[in-house]
Amino acid sequence: MVFVYTEHADYKLKERSIDKKTVEFVLQNPDIVIDSRFDRKIAQRIIENKLLRVVFQKKNNTFKIITAYYTKPKRYGD
């Protein structure tokens, strides 16, 4: 697997103190992956009582990470 981070993703991960290893773990081990707009998908996983959402596009074996953020699990139906 190849992980490519957009400039926006790099900025937001740093701003939100989210480690790239955690993002890559979620992409490889999601609780669920849902379709999003603009041919994107969202990988979600509960981590320490928070829901990490990773917005990405996948082509072949390359994941292009758009952004990632933590939120409350019940905001998205859990």
Buried (B, 14 or more C-beta within 10 A) or exposed (E): EEBEBBEEBEEBBEEEEBEBEBBBBBBEEBBEBEEBEEEBBBBBBEEEEEBBBBBBBBEEEEBBBBBBBBEEBEEEEE
